[in-house]
Amino acid sequence: MLSAKQKELLNILLRQQQKSTVEQYARQLNVSKRTVYSYLDLLEPELNQRGYTLLRSPGQGLRYSRGKPSMKKWMKKRICSPLKAGGWN
């Protein structure tokens, strides 16, 4: 199950219009940069499976590339509802 901070990071990623740095995410979430990296490492494979790619530019920030049109709807649903046992199905 995603924690509240992980859901918040997903929500921030959905809303962002430009690249943001891990440091900016850490300040917004009131966590360490290492924690943000951990969240991204957890979320990235699941996002990739659903047609999204995290674009990481060292020193410049990151953003995601949109894939399937239904992805935004799927992510919003996951942010607002708990995960089923066994993963993101």
N, C-alpha and C positions, 0 to 999 in steps of 0.2 A: 504494500500500500504506500502511496506517496504521502510524504509528510506535508504539513501546511506550507513550509518554506519551499519545498520542491514544486508544489502546485503554484505557489506565487511566482517562482522563476518561470514556469511554463506560461503563466499568464503574461508576465513581462515580455517574454520572447514573442508571444502572439501579437502584442500591441506595438512593439518597437518598429520604428520606421527606418532606422539606420543602425550601423554597428555600435555596439557598446562593449566596454572592456569588462573583464572579470572583476576588476576592482570596483567598477560602477555597480555591478550586480551585487557584490559583497556589501557595499554601503547601503544599497536599497533594501537588502534582506537582513542587514545587521548580523552578518556571518563573516567568517574568514574567506579569503580568496581560495584557500585549499578546499573549503567546504563547497564553494561554487563549482570548482573543478570536479569534485566528487559527484555533485548533483548532475553535472553535464555528462560525466562518464556513465552514470546510471541511465540517463534519459536518451542519450544519443543513439544506442542500438535500436531502441524502440521507435524513435523518430525515423531512423533510416528504413526500418521495415515498412513504415507507412508512407514512404516516398518523400521524406523531408531530409535535408542535409544541413548539418551545422557547418557553417563556413567560418573557420578560425583563421584569423590573420594576426600572428604574433606582433604585439606592440600596437596593433590598430583596433582590435576588438573582434567580436563575432556577431553573427546574425544567422538566421536560417533561410534556406532556400525553399520556396514552396513547391510542393509536389502535387499530389492529388487534391482536387477542389474540395473534397469532403473532409480533408484533414483538419481544417480549422474547427469544423463542427465536432469532429471526433475528439479533438483535444479539449474543447470547452466542456464536453460531456464528461470527460475523465477528470477535469479539474473540479467539477461540481459533484461528482459521485465517487464513492469508494470503489477500489478495484475488486474484482472477483478473485477468489482464492486461485492461486496458480498463475497470476500474471495479468497482462493487459488485454485479455480476450474480450 
